[in-house]
């Protein structure tokens, strides 16, 4: 799958640059956002919007959400070039959520460098991140692919529905890691993932189905595929944070034991709390609740995960979810070559090592 990602990433980045150029000027602002009432300050908007976004994009990121969109259009028998502007919508949204999440979580690093609010300040970071929730709506306004009025309305309504649910997921996640007690169970955790991460996946799939004119049934199945795969991706990401910390101190772009330091209630935390003895659970809660952690405390949590089998449990759940994603995909008649790549992605998100 890395070959597919490597092939499409420069194409996706070029398309993003068409809608949010690296160098912003007055003519672009008027064309994309409409004529000013008085006069835009292109220099300010360059530094406040374009520069922060491209600082983040240039650090890396797989662009897998945009690539899934491309593969789905191919699987539907359509030319992805016709709909390429829509592929960047979930990518812009995703990077906007990253910027805001890092401020909310007090994150230090992102993709191997200081989080954007440490580079540009919280005010610019939050404004840029929030702007990226709305920039994709301008793409719909320009109507690439000459969609019907019905299709455009369906896309707008879908985006509003799914974006609202992402904030439900983020709200749950924030509250949980601001609580000392590990009080939530696996169903609540999976619902959080389905909202926070799954909704971005659902946007990818539903948008591909809407702009290519697929039936409601097809839209439901591919949305389920993308949602399950995204939840699996989130669990895989949490496992990767732990395993990298266990192996080499965390060198994949985050702090050592970052999720533990933030007090996040991951599936491994929930499983450990349900499995360990009360004294161990109390110790786990104390460490996750602390404002700062020593490396020894991080090691203690990692030991708890190993002793309770929580890492392997989380991996089993991620694999089960990815299998369910492939089952949902199999319900739809798709072009075989693209369908095979879509299925392969469900394995990639769990088995990746970066």
C-alpha positions as CSV (number, residue, x, y, z in Angstrom):
1,X,0.0,0.0,0.0
2,X,2.9,2.3,0.5
3,X,3.5,2.4,-3.3
4,X,-0.1,3.5,-3.8
5,X,0.3,6.2,-1.2
6,X,3.6,7.4,-2.6
7,X,2.1,7.5,-6.1
8,X,-0.9,9.7,-5.1
9,X,0.6,11.9,-2.4
10,X,2.2,14.5,-4.8
11,X,-0.9,14.6,-6.9
12,X,-3.1,15.2,-3.8
13,X,-0.7,17.9,-2.6
14,X,-0.8,19.6,-6.0
15,X,-4.5,19.6,-5.8
16,X,-4.5,21.1,-2.3
17,X,-2.3,23.8,-3.6
18,X,-4.8,24.7,-6.3
19,X,-7.4,25.5,-3.6
20,X,-5.0,26.8,-0.9
21,X,-1.8,28.0,-2.7
22,X,1.5,28.1,-0.9
23,X,1.7,31.8,-1.9
24,X,-1.5,33.7,-1.4
25,X,-2.2,36.9,-3.3
26,X,-5.1,39.3,-3.7
27,X,-6.3,37.8,-7.0
28,X,-6.6,34.3,-5.4
29,X,-8.4,35.6,-2.4
30,X,-11.0,37.4,-4.6
31,X,-11.4,34.4,-6.8
32,X,-11.8,31.8,-4.1
33,X,-13.5,33.7,-1.3
34,X,-15.2,36.5,-3.2
35,X,-14.5,40.2,-3.8
36,X,-13.5,42.1,-0.6
37,X,-15.7,44.8,0.8
38,X,-12.6,47.0,1.1
39,X,-9.2,45.2,0.7
40,X,-7.8,41.9,1.8
41,X,-4.4,41.9,3.5
42,X,-2.8,39.1,1.5
43,X,0.4,39.2,3.6
44,X,-1.5,38.6,6.8
45,X,-3.6,35.8,5.3
46,X,-0.4,34.2,4.0
47,X,1.1,34.0,7.4
48,X,-2.1,33.2,9.3
49,X,-3.5,30.5,6.9
50,X,-1.4,29.2,4.1
51,X,2.0,29.1,5.8
52,X,0.7,27.1,8.9
53,X,-1.1,24.6,6.8
54,X,1.8,23.9,4.5
55,X,4.2,23.8,7.4
56,X,2.1,20.9,8.7
57,X,1.6,19.2,5.3
58,X,5.2,19.4,4.4
59,X,6.2,17.4,7.5
60,X,4.6,14.3,6.2
61,X,1.3,12.5,6.5
62,X,0.1,9.6,4.3
63,X,-2.9,11.3,2.6
64,X,-4.6,8.0,2.9
65,X,-8.1,9.5,3.3
66,X,-7.7,11.3,-0.1
67,X,-6.3,8.1,-1.6
68,X,-9.3,6.1,-0.4
69,X,-11.5,8.6,-2.1
70,X,-9.6,8.2,-5.4
71,X,-9.7,4.4,-5.1
72,X,-13.4,4.5,-4.4
73,X,-14.1,6.6,-7.5
74,X,-12.1,4.0,-9.5
75,X,-13.9,1.2,-7.9
76,X,-17.2,2.8,-9.0
77,X,-15.9,2.8,-12.6
78,X,-15.3,6.5,-12.7
79,X,-12.2,8.6,-13.7
80,X,-10.8,10.0,-10.5
81,X,-9.4,13.0,-12.2
82,X,-12.9,14.3,-12.7
83,X,-13.5,14.4,-9.0
84,X,-10.0,15.1,-7.7
85,X,-10.9,18.4,-6.1
86,X,-13.3,16.5,-3.8
87,X,-10.5,14.2,-2.7
88,X,-8.8,17.0,-0.9
89,X,-11.8,17.9,1.3
90,X,-11.2,15.1,3.9
91,X,-7.5,15.8,3.8
92,X,-7.9,19.5,4.6
93,X,-10.5,18.7,7.3
94,X,-8.2,16.1,8.8
95,X,-5.2,18.5,9.1
96,X,-7.5,21.2,10.6
97,X,-8.6,18.7,13.3
98,X,-4.9,17.9,14.0
99,X,-4.0,21.6,14.6
100,X,-7.0,22.1,17.0
101,X,-6.5,18.8,18.7
102,X,-2.9,19.6,19.5
103,X,-3.9,22.9,21.2
104,X,-6.6,21.1,23.2
105,X,-4.3,18.3,24.2
106,X,-1.3,20.5,25.0
107,X,0.7,18.5,22.6
108,X,4.4,19.3,22.2
109,X,5.2,17.5,18.9
110,X,3.5,16.7,15.7
111,X,5.1,14.7,12.9
112,X,8.5,15.0,14.4
113,X,8.5,18.8,14.9
114,X,7.0,21.3,17.4
115,X,3.2,21.4,17.2
116,X,1.9,24.4,15.2
117,X,0.8,26.4,18.2
118,X,4.4,26.3,19.5
119,X,5.6,27.7,16.2
120,X,2.9,30.3,15.3
121,X,1.1,30.8,18.6
122,X,-2.2,29.4,19.8
123,X,-4.3,32.2,18.2
124,X,-3.0,31.7,14.7
125,X,-3.1,27.9,15.1
126,X,-6.7,27.8,16.3
127,X,-7.8,30.2,13.6
128,X,-6.1,28.2,10.9
129,X,-7.4,24.9,12.2
130,X,-10.9,26.2,12.4
131,X,-10.7,27.7,8.9
132,X,-9.9,24.3,7.6
133,X,-13.3,23.1,8.6
134,X,-14.9,25.7,6.3
135,X,-12.5,25.8,3.4
136,X,-13.8,22.6,1.9
137,X,-17.3,24.1,1.6
138,X,-15.8,26.6,-0.9
139,X,-14.7,23.7,-3.0
140,X,-18.4,22.5,-3.2
141,X,-19.4,26.1,-4.0
142,X,-17.2,26.1,-7.1
143,X,-18.8,22.8,-8.1
144,X,-16.0,20.8,-9.8
145,X,-17.5,17.9,-11.9
146,X,-20.7,19.9,-12.5
147,X,-22.7,18.1,-9.9
148,X,-26.5,18.4,-9.9
149,X,-28.1,20.7,-7.3
150,X,-29.4,17.6,-5.6
151,X,-25.9,16.1,-5.3
152,X,-24.5,19.3,-4.0
153,X,-27.2,19.6,-1.4
154,X,-26.6,16.0,-0.3
155,X,-22.9,16.7,0.0
156,X,-23.5,19.8,2.1
157,X,-25.9,18.0,4.4
158,X,-23.6,15.0,4.7
159,X,-20.6,17.2,5.7
160,X,-22.7,19.1,8.3
161,X,-23.9,15.8,9.8
162,X,-20.5,14.1,10.0
163,X,-18.6,17.2,11.1
164,X,-21.0,17.7,14.0
165,X,-20.4,14.1,15.1
166,X,-16.6,14.6,15.0
167,X,-17.0,17.2,17.8
168,X,-19.1,14.7,19.8
169,X,-16.1,12.3,19.6
170,X,-13.6,15.0,20.5
171,X,-15.7,16.2,23.4
172,X,-15.9,12.6,24.9
173,X,-12.1,12.2,24.4
174,X,-11.3,15.5,26.1
175,X,-13.5,14.9,29.1
176,X,-12.2,11.4,29.7
177,X,-8.6,12.3,29.8
178,X,-9.5,15.2,32.1
179,X,-11.1,12.7,34.6
180,X,-9.1,10.7,37.1
181,X,-11.4,7.7,37.2
182,X,-11.3,5.2,34.3
183,X,-15.1,5.0,34.2
184,X,-15.9,4.3,30.6
185,X,-16.1,0.9,28.9
186,X,-15.3,-0.4,25.5
187,X,-18.7,0.5,23.9
188,X,-18.2,4.2,24.8
189,X,-14.6,4.1,23.6
190,X,-15.6,2.6,20.2
191,X,-18.4,5.3,19.9
192,X,-15.8,8.0,20.5
193,X,-13.6,6.6,17.8
194,X,-16.6,6.2,15.5
195,X,-17.3,9.9,15.9
196,X,-13.8,11.4,16.2
197,X,-12.0,9.3,13.6
198,X,-14.7,7.3,11.9
199,X,-16.7,10.4,10.7
200,X,-13.7,11.6,8.7
201,X,-13.5,8.2,7.1
202,X,-17.3,8.3,6.5
203,X,-16.9,11.7,4.8
204,X,-14.4,10.2,2.4
205,X,-16.7,7.3,1.4
206,X,-20.0,9.1,1.4
207,X,-18.6,12.0,-0.6
208,X,-17.2,9.6,-3.2
209,X,-20.6,7.9,-3.5
210,X,-22.5,11.2,-3.7
211,X,-20.4,12.9,-6.3
212,X,-20.4,9.8,-8.5
213,X,-24.1,9.2,-8.2
214,X,-24.2,5.9,-6.3
215,X,-27.3,4.5,-4.6
216,X,-28.2,5.0,-1.0
217,X,-27.4,1.4,-0.3
218,X,-23.9,1.6,-1.8
219,X,-23.3,4.8,0.2
220,X,-24.2,3.0,3.4
221,X,-21.9,0.1,2.8
222,X,-18.9,2.1,1.8
223,X,-19.5,4.4,4.7
224,X,-19.5,1.4,7.0
225,X,-16.3,0.2,5.4
226,X,-14.6,3.5,6.0
227,X,-15.9,3.9,9.5
228,X,-14.7,0.5,10.7
229,X,-11.4,0.9,9.0
230,X,-10.9,4.3,10.7
231,X,-11.7,2.9,14.1
232,X,-9.2,0.2,13.4
233,X,-6.7,2.8,12.4
234,X,-7.2,4.7,15.7
235,X,-6.7,1.6,17.8
236,X,-3.6,0.8,15.6
237,X,-2.3,4.3,16.2
238,X,-2.7,3.8,20.0
239,X,-0.9,0.5,19.8
240,X,1.9,2.0,17.7
241,X,2.4,4.7,20.4
242,X,2.8,2.0,23.1
243,X,4.9,-0.4,21.0
244,X,7.3,2.2,19.8
245,X,7.7,3.4,23.4
246,X,8.4,-0.2,24.5
247,X,11.0,-0.7,21.8
248,X,12.9,2.5,21.3
249,X,11.6,5.4,23.3
250,X,9.2,6.7,20.7
251,X,10.8,8.1,17.6
252,X,7.8,8.2,15.2
253,X,7.0,11.9,15.6
254,X,5.5,12.0,19.2
255,X,6.9,12.2,22.6
256,X,7.9,9.1,24.4
257,X,4.6,7.6,25.8
258,X,2.6,10.6,24.5
259,X,-0.8,9.1,25.0
260,X,0.0,8.2,28.6
261,X,1.4,11.6,29.4
262,X,-1.9,13.1,28.1
263,X,-3.9,10.7,30.3
264,X,-5.8,9.3,27.3
265,X,-8.3,6.6,27.9
266,X,-7.4,4.3,25.1
267,X,-8.7,0.8,24.6
268,X,-5.6,-0.6,26.3
269,X,-6.2,1.6,29.3
270,X,-9.9,0.5,29.5
271,X,-9.0,-3.2,29.1
272,X,-6.2,-3.0,31.7
273,X,-8.6,-1.3,34.2
274,X,-11.2,-4.1,33.7
275,X,-8.5,-6.8,34.0
276,X,-6.0,-5.7,36.7
277,X,-6.5,-5.8,40.5
278,X,-7.8,-2.7,42.3
279,X,-4.4,-1.6,43.5
280,X,-2.9,-1.7,40.0
281,X,-5.9,0.2,38.6
282,X,-5.5,2.9,41.3
283,X,-1.8,3.2,40.3
284,X,-2.8,3.4,36.6
285,X,-5.3,6.2,37.4
286,X,-2.8,8.2,39.4
287,X,-0.2,8.1,36.7
288,X,-2.7,9.1,33.9
289,X,-4.1,11.8,36.1
290,X,-0.8,13.5,36.9
291,X,0.1,16.8,35.2
292,X,3.6,15.4,34.4
293,X,5.1,12.0,34.4
294,X,8.5,10.6,34.9
295,X,9.9,8.0,32.5
296,X,9.7,5.5,35.3
297,X,5.9,6.2,35.5
298,X,5.5,5.7,31.8
299,X,7.4,2.4,32.1
300,X,5.1,1.4,34.9
301,X,2.0,1.9,32.7
302,X,3.6,0.0,29.8
303,X,4.3,-2.9,32.2
304,X,0.7,-2.9,33.3
305,X,-0.4,-3.1,29.6
306,X,1.9,-6.0,29.0
307,X,0.9,-7.9,32.2
308,X,-2.8,-7.5,31.5
309,X,-2.4,-8.5,27.8
310,X,-4.0,-5.2,26.9
311,X,-1.8,-4.6,23.8
312,X,-2.7,-7.9,22.3
313,X,-6.3,-7.5,23.2
314,X,-6.4,-4.1,21.4
315,X,-4.7,-5.6,18.4
316,X,-7.3,-8.4,18.2
317,X,-10.1,-5.9,18.3
318,X,-8.4,-3.8,15.5
319,X,-8.0,-6.9,13.4
320,X,-11.7,-7.8,13.9
321,X,-12.8,-4.3,12.9
322,X,-10.7,-4.4,9.8
323,X,-12.2,-7.8,8.9
324,X,-15.7,-6.3,9.4
325,X,-14.7,-3.4,7.1
326,X,-13.8,-5.9,4.3
327,X,-17.1,-7.6,4.8
328,X,-19.0,-4.4,4.4
329,X,-16.9,-3.6,1.2
330,X,-17.8,-7.1,-0.2
331,X,-21.5,-6.1,-0.3
332,X,-20.8,-3.6,-3.1
333,X,-20.1,-4.5,-6.7
334,X,-16.8,-2.7,-7.5
335,X,-14.1,-2.8,-10.1
336,X,-11.8,-5.7,-8.9
337,X,-8.4,-4.0,-9.0
338,X,-9.5,-1.0,-7.0
339,X,-11.6,-3.1,-4.6
340,X,-8.5,-5.2,-3.9
341,X,-6.5,-2.1,-2.9
342,X,-9.4,-0.9,-0.8
343,X,-9.4,-4.2,1.1
344,X,-5.6,-4.0,1.5
345,X,-5.9,-0.7,3.2
346,X,-7.9,-2.4,6.1
347,X,-4.8,-4.5,6.8
348,X,-2.3,-1.7,6.3
349,X,-3.9,0.6,9.0
350,X,-3.3,-2.2,11.6
351,X,0.0,-3.6,10.5
352,X,1.9,-0.4,9.7
353,X,4.9,0.4,11.8
354,X,5.0,4.2,11.3
